Amino acid sequence: MTNRHPRVRLAAHLDFVRSLPCIMCRDNTATEAAHIRMGDPSVGKRSTGMGEKPSDIWTLPLCGECHRHQHKGREEAFWRSLGIDPIKAA
C-alpha cells in the first residue's frame, strides 16, 4: 500500500513563482520554483518522500544557489534559519 497522492501540476502557478525574486536573497535573475517537501498536518500537507515531488501549489521562489541549500540537510532547519514558514508562504 502506498501513501502517495496524485501530484497536481499547475504550469501557470510555476511560471508565476519563477517571475518572483528569491524569497531568501532577493536575486531575481534566475528564479526557480522550489517544491516544499516537508509536511504540515494543520493544513493537510503531508511530507513527500524520495522520488516523489509535491504538488506545484507547494512551491516558493528560490535562486539556484538558495535552492541547492534547501536540499542540503533537513529542510525544516533551512526554513527555520530564515525565519520563514514555507507552508504559509506558499
BELVENBEL-V120622 format. One record per helix or strand of 3 or more residues. SS is the DSSP state (@ for helix, = for strand). FROM is the first residue (numbers start at 1). TO is the last residue. If there is no record, write none. Layout:
[[SS & FROM & TO] [SS & FROM & TO]]
This chain:
[[@ & 11 & 18] [= & 31 & 35] [@ & 41 & 43] [= & 59 & 63] [@ & 64 & 70] [@ & 75 & 82] [@ & 86 & 89]]
